[in-house]
Amino acid sequence: MIPAKWGRIINVASVAGLGASDPPVVRTVSYNATKHGVSGMTKQLAPNGASTAITVNAICPGFFPPR
């Protein structure tokens, strides 16, 4: 992507990675930590690609309770 000066990176994170979650809903610290890592990596990479046409985004779906 860097030699081409163009590209799209789309990461899949979660709203659990954007802040603290309710313990009864998400019971694992490791899940929150990994999703926060993906969100943080996206925030760090996005400005680096700004000088080119490389965009970096994260999709953060929320929790959907079962029926």
PyMOL Python script that loads the backbone (N, CA, C, O; Angstrom):
from pymol import cmd

cmd.read_pdbstr("""\
ATOM      1  N   MET A   1       0.820  -1.197   0.000  1.00  0.00           N
ATOM      2  CA  MET A   1       0.000   0.000   0.000  1.00  0.00           C
ATOM      3  C   MET A   1       0.863   1.259   0.000  1.00  0.00           C
ATOM      4  O   MET A   1       0.532   2.243  -0.662  1.00  0.00           O
ATOM      5  N   ILE A   2       1.952   1.226   0.733  1.00  0.00           N
ATOM      6  CA  ILE A   2       2.789   2.428   0.810  1.00  0.00           C
ATOM      7  C   ILE A   2       3.391   2.769  -0.550  1.00  0.00           C
ATOM      8  O   ILE A   2       3.339   3.934  -0.946  1.00  0.00           O
ATOM      9  N   PRO A   3       3.967   1.799  -1.295  1.00  0.00           N
ATOM     10  CA  PRO A   3       4.471   2.164  -2.631  1.00  0.00           C
ATOM     11  C   PRO A   3       3.372   2.652  -3.566  1.00  0.00           C
ATOM     12  O   PRO A   3       3.603   3.546  -4.381  1.00  0.00           O
ATOM     13  N   ALA A   4       2.175   2.070  -3.454  1.00  0.00           N
ATOM     14  CA  ALA A   4       1.057   2.481  -4.307  1.00  0.00           C
ATOM     15  C   ALA A   4       0.440   3.794  -3.847  1.00  0.00           C
ATOM     16  O   ALA A   4      -0.276   4.443  -4.610  1.00  0.00           O
ATOM     17  N   LYS A   5       0.712   4.194  -2.595  1.00  0.00           N
ATOM     18  CA  LYS A   5       0.144   5.403  -1.995  1.00  0.00           C
ATOM     19  C   LYS A   5      -1.383   5.409  -2.030  1.00  0.00           C
ATOM     20  O   LYS A   5      -2.018   6.445  -2.228  1.00  0.00           O
ATOM     21  N   TRP A   6      -1.950   4.222  -1.832  1.00  0.00           N
ATOM     22  CA  TRP A   6      -3.400   4.074  -1.810  1.00  0.00           C
ATOM     23  C   TRP A   6      -3.759   2.783  -1.116  1.00  0.00           C
ATOM     24  O   TRP A   6      -3.059   1.783  -1.275  1.00  0.00           O
ATOM     25  N   GLY A   7      -4.842   2.779  -0.345  1.00  0.00           N
ATOM     26  CA  GLY A   7      -5.293   1.547   0.270  1.00  0.00           C
ATOM     27  C   GLY A   7      -6.345   1.798   1.329  1.00  0.00           C
ATOM     28  O   GLY A   7      -6.575   2.928   1.762  1.00  0.00           O
ATOM     29  N   ARG A   8      -6.971   0.718   1.726  1.00  0.00           N
ATOM     30  CA  ARG A   8      -8.008   0.776   2.751  1.00  0.00           C
ATOM     31  C   ARG A   8      -7.742  -0.330   3.762  1.00  0.00           C
ATOM     32  O   ARG A   8      -7.563  -1.489   3.386  1.00  0.00           O
ATOM     33  N   ILE A   9      -7.717   0.021   5.037  1.00  0.00           N
ATOM     34  CA  ILE A   9      -7.591  -0.947   6.119  1.00  0.00           C
ATOM     35  C   ILE A   9      -8.825  -0.799   6.987  1.00  0.00           C
ATOM     36  O   ILE A   9      -9.113   0.286   7.492  1.00  0.00           O
ATOM     37  N   ILE A  10      -9.555  -1.897   7.159  1.00  0.00           N
ATOM     38  CA  ILE A  10     -10.756  -1.887   7.996  1.00  0.00           C
ATOM     39  C   ILE A  10     -10.571  -2.937   9.082  1.00  0.00           C
ATOM     40  O   ILE A  10     -10.481  -4.130   8.795  1.00  0.00           O
ATOM     41  N   ASN A  11     -10.516  -2.489  10.321  1.00  0.00           N
ATOM     42  CA  ASN A  11     -10.368  -3.376  11.468  1.00  0.00           C
ATOM     43  C   ASN A  11     -11.731  -3.607  12.110  1.00  0.00           C
ATOM     44  O   ASN A  11     -12.590  -2.725  12.109  1.00  0.00           O
ATOM     45  N   VAL A  12     -11.915  -4.799  12.655  1.00  0.00           N
ATOM     46  CA  VAL A  12     -13.157  -5.119  13.367  1.00  0.00           C
ATOM     47  C   VAL A  12     -12.849  -5.134  14.857  1.00  0.00           C
ATOM     48  O   VAL A  12     -12.134  -6.007  15.349  1.00  0.00           O
ATOM     49  N   ALA A  13     -13.395  -4.161  15.565  1.00  0.00           N
ATOM     50  CA  ALA A  13     -13.203  -4.046  17.008  1.00  0.00           C
ATOM     51  C   ALA A  13     -14.560  -4.267  17.671  1.00  0.00           C
ATOM     52  O   ALA A  13     -15.365  -5.060  17.184  1.00  0.00           O
ATOM     53  N   SER A  14     -14.811  -3.590  18.751  1.00  0.00           N
ATOM     54  CA  SER A  14     -16.079  -3.718  19.467  1.00  0.00           C
ATOM     55  C   SER A  14     -16.258  -2.496  20.349  1.00  0.00           C
ATOM     56  O   SER A  14     -15.282  -1.835  20.703  1.00  0.00           O
ATOM     57  N   VAL A  15     -17.483  -2.197  20.702  1.00  0.00           N
ATOM     58  CA  VAL A  15     -17.697  -1.104  21.644  1.00  0.00           C
ATOM     59  C   VAL A  15     -17.072  -1.434  22.995  1.00  0.00           C
ATOM     60  O   VAL A  15     -16.806  -0.535  23.793  1.00  0.00           O
ATOM     61  N   ALA A  16     -16.837  -2.712  23.252  1.00  0.00           N
ATOM     62  CA  ALA A  16     -16.168  -3.117  24.495  1.00  0.00           C
ATOM     63  C   ALA A  16     -14.744  -2.581  24.550  1.00  0.00           C
ATOM     64  O   ALA A  16     -14.182  -2.431  25.635  1.00  0.00           O
ATOM     65  N   GLY A  17     -14.157  -2.292  23.400  1.00  0.00           N
ATOM     66  CA  GLY A  17     -12.807  -1.756  23.366  1.00  0.00           C
ATOM     67  C   GLY A  17     -12.744  -0.252  23.499  1.00  0.00           C
ATOM     68  O   GLY A  17     -11.655   0.313  23.602  1.00  0.00           O
ATOM     69  N   LEU A  18     -13.884   0.406  23.498  1.00  0.00           N
ATOM     70  CA  LEU A  18     -13.900   1.870  23.587  1.00  0.00           C
ATOM     71  C   LEU A  18     -13.984   2.367  25.023  1.00  0.00           C
ATOM     72  O   LEU A  18     -13.737   3.544  25.286  1.00  0.00           O
ATOM     73  N   GLY A  19     -14.326   1.497  25.941  1.00  0.00           N
ATOM     74  CA  GLY A  19     -14.442   1.885  27.345  1.00  0.00           C
ATOM     75  C   GLY A  19     -14.688   0.655  28.191  1.00  0.00           C
ATOM     76  O   GLY A  19     -14.689  -0.468  27.687  1.00  0.00           O
ATOM     77  N   ALA A  20     -14.891   0.864  29.445  1.00  0.00           N
ATOM     78  CA  ALA A  20     -15.149  -0.249  30.352  1.00  0.00           C
ATOM     79  C   ALA A  20     -16.532  -0.827  30.075  1.00  0.00           C
ATOM     80  O   ALA A  20     -17.473  -0.101  29.752  1.00  0.00           O
ATOM     81  N   SER A  21     -16.636  -2.136  30.204  1.00  0.00           N
ATOM     82  CA  SER A  21     -17.916  -2.814  29.971  1.00  0.00           C
ATOM     83  C   SER A  21     -18.530  -3.265  31.285  1.00  0.00           C
ATOM     84  O   SER A  21     -17.857  -3.385  32.308  1.00  0.00           O
ATOM     85  N   ASP A  22     -19.792  -3.502  31.222  1.00  0.00           N
ATOM     86  CA  ASP A  22     -20.521  -4.016  32.374  1.00  0.00           C
ATOM     87  C   ASP A  22     -20.108  -5.473  32.607  1.00  0.00           C
ATOM     88  O   ASP A  22     -20.324  -6.298  31.720  1.00  0.00           O
ATOM     89  N   PRO A  23     -19.526  -5.825  33.753  1.00  0.00           N
ATOM     90  CA  PRO A  23     -19.040  -7.197  33.977  1.00  0.00           C
ATOM     91  C   PRO A  23     -20.061  -8.300  33.737  1.00  0.00           C
ATOM     92  O   PRO A  23     -19.669  -9.352  33.232  1.00  0.00           O
ATOM     93  N   PRO A  24     -21.348  -8.139  34.064  1.00  0.00           N
ATOM     94  CA  PRO A  24     -22.283  -9.227  33.751  1.00  0.00           C
ATOM     95  C   PRO A  24     -22.465  -9.467  32.249  1.00  0.00           C
ATOM     96  O   PRO A  24     -22.846 -10.563  31.839  1.00  0.00           O
ATOM     97  N   VAL A  25     -22.194  -8.450  31.433  1.00  0.00           N
ATOM     98  CA  VAL A  25     -22.380  -8.591  29.988  1.00  0.00           C
ATOM     99  C   VAL A  25     -21.142  -9.207  29.348  1.00  0.00           C
ATOM    100  O   VAL A  25     -21.245 -10.208  28.639  1.00  0.00           O
ATOM    101  N   VAL A  26     -19.983  -8.624  29.590  1.00  0.00           N
ATOM    102  CA  VAL A  26     -18.720  -9.130  29.049  1.00  0.00           C
ATOM    103  C   VAL A  26     -17.871  -9.553  30.227  1.00  0.00           C
ATOM    104  O   VAL A  26     -17.362  -8.713  30.969  1.00  0.00           O
ATOM    105  N   ARG A  27     -17.718 -10.851  30.400  1.00  0.00           N
ATOM    106  CA  ARG A  27     -17.086 -11.380  31.604  1.00  0.00           C
ATOM    107  C   ARG A  27     -15.593 -11.611  31.473  1.00  0.00           C
ATOM    108  O   ARG A  27     -14.971 -12.100  32.415  1.00  0.00           O
ATOM    109  N   THR A  28     -15.002 -11.281  30.351  1.00  0.00           N
ATOM    110  CA  THR A  28     -13.581 -11.550  30.195  1.00  0.00           C
ATOM    111  C   THR A  28     -12.802 -10.265  30.017  1.00  0.00           C
ATOM    112  O   THR A  28     -13.133  -9.425  29.181  1.00  0.00           O
ATOM    113  N   VAL A  29     -11.782 -10.133  30.804  1.00  0.00           N
ATOM    114  CA  VAL A  29     -10.887  -8.984  30.677  1.00  0.00           C
ATOM    115  C   VAL A  29     -10.111  -9.077  29.369  1.00  0.00           C
ATOM    116  O   VAL A  29      -9.840  -8.057  28.735  1.00  0.00           O
ATOM    117  N   SER A  30      -9.753 -10.284  28.963  1.00  0.00           N
ATOM    118  CA  SER A  30      -8.958 -10.454  27.742  1.00  0.00           C
ATOM    119  C   SER A  30      -9.709  -9.959  26.503  1.00  0.00           C
ATOM    120  O   SER A  30      -9.089  -9.396  25.601  1.00  0.00           O
ATOM    121  N   TYR A  31     -11.013 -10.156  26.441  1.00  0.00           N
ATOM    122  CA  TYR A  31     -11.808  -9.680  25.304  1.00  0.00           C
ATOM    123  C   TYR A  31     -11.739  -8.163  25.217  1.00  0.00           C
ATOM    124  O   TYR A  31     -11.474  -7.611  24.149  1.00  0.00           O
ATOM    125  N   ASN A  32     -11.976  -7.487  26.339  1.00  0.00           N
ATOM    126  CA  ASN A  32     -11.922  -6.021  26.356  1.00  0.00           C
ATOM    127  C   ASN A  32     -10.533  -5.522  25.988  1.00  0.00           C
ATOM    128  O   ASN A  32     -10.390  -4.550  25.246  1.00  0.00           O
ATOM    129  N   ALA A  33      -9.510  -6.192  26.509  1.00  0.00           N
ATOM    130  CA  ALA A  33      -8.132  -5.755  26.248  1.00  0.00           C
ATOM    131  C   ALA A  33      -7.771  -5.893  24.772  1.00  0.00           C
ATOM    132  O   ALA A  33      -7.149  -4.996  24.204  1.00  0.00           O
ATOM    133  N   THR A  34      -8.153  -7.005  24.144  1.00  0.00           N
ATOM    134  CA  THR A  34      -7.813  -7.181  22.730  1.00  0.00           C
ATOM    135  C   THR A  34      -8.582  -6.215  21.841  1.00  0.00           C
ATOM    136  O   THR A  34      -8.029  -5.688  20.876  1.00  0.00           O
ATOM    137  N   LYS A  35      -9.850  -5.978  22.157  1.00  0.00           N
ATOM    138  CA  LYS A  35     -10.620  -5.033  21.345  1.00  0.00           C
ATOM    139  C   LYS A  35     -10.125  -3.602  21.542  1.00  0.00           C
ATOM    140  O   LYS A  35     -10.146  -2.806  20.603  1.00  0.00           O
ATOM    141  N   HIS A  36      -9.683  -3.272  22.746  1.00  0.00           N
ATOM    142  CA  HIS A  36      -9.089  -1.959  22.975  1.00  0.00           C
ATOM    143  C   HIS A  36      -7.782  -1.833  22.194  1.00  0.00           C
ATOM    144  O   HIS A  36      -7.463  -0.764  21.673  1.00  0.00           O
ATOM    145  N   GLY A  37      -7.032  -2.923  22.119  1.00  0.00           N
ATOM    146  CA  GLY A  37      -5.796  -2.918  21.337  1.00  0.00           C
ATOM    147  C   GLY A  37      -6.051  -2.649  19.862  1.00  0.00           C
ATOM    148  O   GLY A  37      -5.302  -1.907  19.227  1.00  0.00           O
ATOM    149  N   VAL A  38      -7.097  -3.244  19.317  1.00  0.00           N
ATOM    150  CA  VAL A  38      -7.446  -3.015  17.909  1.00  0.00           C
ATOM    151  C   VAL A  38      -7.857  -1.561  17.706  1.00  0.00           C
ATOM    152  O   VAL A  38      -7.455  -0.932  16.727  1.00  0.00           O
ATOM    153  N   SER A  39      -8.655  -1.028  18.622  1.00  0.00           N
ATOM    154  CA  SER A  39      -9.072   0.376  18.522  1.00  0.00           C
ATOM    155  C   SER A  39      -7.877   1.311  18.632  1.00  0.00           C
ATOM    156  O   SER A  39      -7.761   2.273  17.873  1.00  0.00           O
ATOM    157  N   GLY A  40      -6.988   1.025  19.580  1.00  0.00           N
ATOM    158  CA  GLY A  40      -5.797   1.856  19.753  1.00  0.00           C
ATOM    159  C   GLY A  40      -4.874   1.802  18.547  1.00  0.00           C
ATOM    160  O   GLY A  40      -4.339   2.828  18.127  1.00  0.00           O
ATOM    161  N   MET A  41      -4.684   0.605  17.982  1.00  0.00           N
ATOM    162  CA  MET A  41      -3.849   0.466  16.792  1.00  0.00           C
ATOM    163  C   MET A  41      -4.434   1.263  15.632  1.00  0.00           C
ATOM    164  O   MET A  41      -3.699   1.901  14.878  1.00  0.00           O
ATOM    165  N   THR A  42      -5.756   1.226  15.489  1.00  0.00           N
ATOM    166  CA  THR A  42      -6.413   1.977  14.419  1.00  0.00           C
ATOM    167  C   THR A  42      -6.192   3.472  14.595  1.00  0.00           C
ATOM    168  O   THR A  42      -5.906   4.179  13.629  1.00  0.00           O
ATOM    169  N   LYS A  43      -6.323   3.952  15.826  1.00  0.00           N
ATOM    170  CA  LYS A  43      -6.114   5.386  16.101  1.00  0.00           C
ATOM    171  C   LYS A  43      -4.680   5.811  15.832  1.00  0.00           C
ATOM    172  O   LYS A  43      -4.440   6.948  15.424  1.00  0.00           O
ATOM    173  N   GLN A  44      -3.723   4.917  16.054  1.00  0.00           N
ATOM    174  CA  GLN A  44      -2.315   5.240  15.796  1.00  0.00           C
ATOM    175  C   GLN A  44      -1.986   5.191  14.312  1.00  0.00           C
ATOM    176  O   GLN A  44      -1.208   6.013  13.829  1.00  0.00           O
ATOM    177  N   LEU A  45      -2.565   4.238  13.577  1.00  0.00           N
ATOM    178  CA  LEU A  45      -2.249   4.086  12.162  1.00  0.00           C
ATOM    179  C   LEU A  45      -2.931   5.124  11.279  1.00  0.00           C
ATOM    180  O   LEU A  45      -2.385   5.497  10.240  1.00  0.00           O
ATOM    181  N   ALA A  46      -4.102   5.593  11.667  1.00  0.00           N
ATOM    182  CA  ALA A  46      -4.865   6.520  10.821  1.00  0.00           C
ATOM    183  C   ALA A  46      -4.082   7.786  10.462  1.00  0.00           C
ATOM    184  O   ALA A  46      -4.050   8.146   9.285  1.00  0.00           O
ATOM    185  N   PRO A  47      -3.450   8.476  11.413  1.00  0.00           N
ATOM    186  CA  PRO A  47      -2.698   9.674  11.030  1.00  0.00           C
ATOM    187  C   PRO A  47      -1.461   9.371  10.178  1.00  0.00           C
ATOM    188  O   PRO A  47      -1.033  10.210   9.386  1.00  0.00           O
ATOM    189  N   ASN A  48      -0.890   8.179  10.338  1.00  0.00           N
ATOM    190  CA  ASN A  48       0.290   7.820   9.554  1.00  0.00           C
ATOM    191  C   ASN A  48      -0.033   7.687   8.076  1.00  0.00           C
ATOM    192  O   ASN A  48       0.813   7.973   7.228  1.00  0.00           O
ATOM    193  N   GLY A  49      -1.238   7.262   7.760  1.00  0.00           N
ATOM    194  CA  GLY A  49      -1.627   7.135   6.368  1.00  0.00           C
ATOM    195  C   GLY A  49      -2.219   8.398   5.796  1.00  0.00           C
ATOM    196  O   GLY A  49      -2.582   8.428   4.620  1.00  0.00           O
ATOM    197  N   ALA A  50      -2.328   9.446   6.596  1.00  0.00           N
ATOM    198  CA  ALA A  50      -2.977  10.686   6.147  1.00  0.00           C
ATOM    199  C   ALA A  50      -2.210  11.373   5.023  1.00  0.00           C
ATOM    200  O   ALA A  50      -2.818  12.051   4.195  1.00  0.00           O
ATOM    201  N   SER A  51      -0.901  11.215   4.975  1.00  0.00           N
ATOM    202  CA  SER A  51      -0.121  11.869   3.919  1.00  0.00           C
ATOM    203  C   SER A  51      -0.303  11.165   2.576  1.00  0.00           C
ATOM    204  O   SER A  51       0.048  11.717   1.532  1.00  0.00           O
ATOM    205  N   THR A  52      -0.840   9.968   2.598  1.00  0.00           N
ATOM    206  CA  THR A  52      -1.158   9.234   1.373  1.00  0.00           C
ATOM    207  C   THR A  52      -2.668   9.023   1.344  1.00  0.00           C
ATOM    208  O   THR A  52      -3.403   9.589   2.153  1.00  0.00           O
ATOM    209  N   ALA A  53      -3.104   8.221   0.422  1.00  0.00           N
ATOM    210  CA  ALA A  53      -4.540   7.929   0.336  1.00  0.00           C
ATOM    211  C   ALA A  53      -4.870   6.607   1.034  1.00  0.00           C
ATOM    212  O   ALA A  53      -5.807   5.909   0.647  1.00  0.00           O
ATOM    213  N   ILE A  54      -4.094   6.273   2.059  1.00  0.00           N
ATOM    214  CA  ILE A  54      -4.361   5.057   2.835  1.00  0.00           C
ATOM    215  C   ILE A  54      -5.229   5.445   4.023  1.00  0.00           C
ATOM    216  O   ILE A  54      -4.825   6.252   4.859  1.00  0.00           O
ATOM    217  N   THR A  55      -6.417   4.869   4.091  1.00  0.00           N
ATOM    218  CA  THR A  55      -7.307   5.158   5.211  1.00  0.00           C
ATOM    219  C   THR A  55      -7.364   3.947   6.134  1.00  0.00           C
ATOM    220  O   THR A  55      -7.306   2.802   5.686  1.00  0.00           O
ATOM    221  N   VAL A  56      -7.479   4.220   7.429  1.00  0.00           N
ATOM    222  CA  VAL A  56      -7.573   3.167   8.436  1.00  0.00           C
ATOM    223  C   VAL A  56      -8.801   3.453   9.284  1.00  0.00           C
ATOM    224  O   VAL A  56      -8.912   4.524   9.880  1.00  0.00           O
ATOM    225  N   ASN A  57      -9.717   2.505   9.339  1.00  0.00           N
ATOM    226  CA  ASN A  57     -10.954   2.659  10.100  1.00  0.00           C
ATOM    227  C   ASN A  57     -11.236   1.400  10.902  1.00  0.00           C
ATOM    228  O   ASN A  57     -10.723   0.324  10.597  1.00  0.00           O
ATOM    229  N   ALA A  58     -12.051   1.549  11.921  1.00  0.00           N
ATOM    230  CA  ALA A  58     -12.481   0.403  12.720  1.00  0.00           C
ATOM    231  C   ALA A  58     -14.002   0.372  12.776  1.00  0.00           C
ATOM    232  O   ALA A  58     -14.652   1.401  12.959  1.00  0.00           O
ATOM    233  N   ILE A  59     -14.544  -0.801  12.618  1.00  0.00           N
ATOM    234  CA  ILE A  59     -15.969  -1.028  12.802  1.00  0.00           C
ATOM    235  C   ILE A  59     -16.142  -1.551  14.220  1.00  0.00           C
ATOM    236  O   ILE A  59     -15.501  -2.532  14.599  1.00  0.00           O
ATOM    237  N   CYS A  60     -16.999  -0.911  15.008  1.00  0.00           N
ATOM    238  CA  CYS A  60     -17.182  -1.288  16.413  1.00  0.00           C
ATOM    239  C   CYS A  60     -18.646  -1.638  16.671  1.00  0.00           C
ATOM    240  O   CYS A  60     -19.410  -0.798  17.146  1.00  0.00           O
ATOM    241  N   PRO A  61     -19.040  -2.874  16.360  1.00  0.00           N
ATOM    242  CA  PRO A  61     -20.437  -3.249  16.647  1.00  0.00           C
ATOM    243  C   PRO A  61     -20.695  -3.340  18.141  1.00  0.00           C
ATOM    244  O   PRO A  61     -19.787  -3.589  18.934  1.00  0.00           O
ATOM    245  N   GLY A  62     -21.929  -3.137  18.500  1.00  0.00           N
ATOM    246  CA  GLY A  62     -22.332  -3.190  19.902  1.00  0.00           C
ATOM    247  C   GLY A  62     -22.888  -4.546  20.287  1.00  0.00           C
ATOM    248  O   GLY A  62     -22.881  -5.488  19.495  1.00  0.00           O
ATOM    249  N   PHE A  63     -23.359  -4.627  21.495  1.00  0.00           N
ATOM    250  CA  PHE A  63     -23.910  -5.868  22.039  1.00  0.00           C
ATOM    251  C   PHE A  63     -25.366  -6.006  21.618  1.00  0.00           C
ATOM    252  O   PHE A  63     -26.145  -5.061  21.740  1.00  0.00           O
ATOM    253  N   PHE A  64     -25.726  -7.165  21.130  1.00  0.00           N
ATOM    254  CA  PHE A  64     -27.099  -7.449  20.757  1.00  0.00           C
ATOM    255  C   PHE A  64     -27.583  -8.611  21.624  1.00  0.00           C
ATOM    256  O   PHE A  64     -27.117  -9.738  21.456  1.00  0.00           O
ATOM    257  N   PRO A  65     -28.506  -8.355  22.543  1.00  0.00           N
ATOM    258  CA  PRO A  65     -28.986  -9.447  23.405  1.00  0.00           C
ATOM    259  C   PRO A  65     -29.770 -10.478  22.604  1.00  0.00           C
ATOM    260  O   PRO A  65     -30.444 -10.125  21.636  1.00  0.00           O
ATOM    261  N   PRO A  66     -29.689 -11.748  22.995  1.00  0.00           N
ATOM    262  CA  PRO A  66     -30.470 -12.768  22.289  1.00  0.00           C
ATOM    263  C   PRO A  66     -31.955 -12.610  22.567  1.00  0.00           C
ATOM    264  O   PRO A  66     -32.347 -12.025  23.577  1.00  0.00           O
ATOM    265  N   ARG A  67     -32.758 -13.122  21.691  1.00  0.00           N
ATOM    266  CA  ARG A  67     -34.206 -13.027  21.849  1.00  0.00           C
ATOM    267  C   ARG A  67     -34.705 -14.020  22.839  1.00  0.00           C
ATOM    268  O   ARG A  67     -35.907 -14.083  23.100  1.00  0.00           O
TER     269      ARG A  67
END
""", "prot")
cmd.dss("prot")
cmd.show_as("cartoon", "prot")
cmd.util.cbc("prot")
cmd.orient("prot")
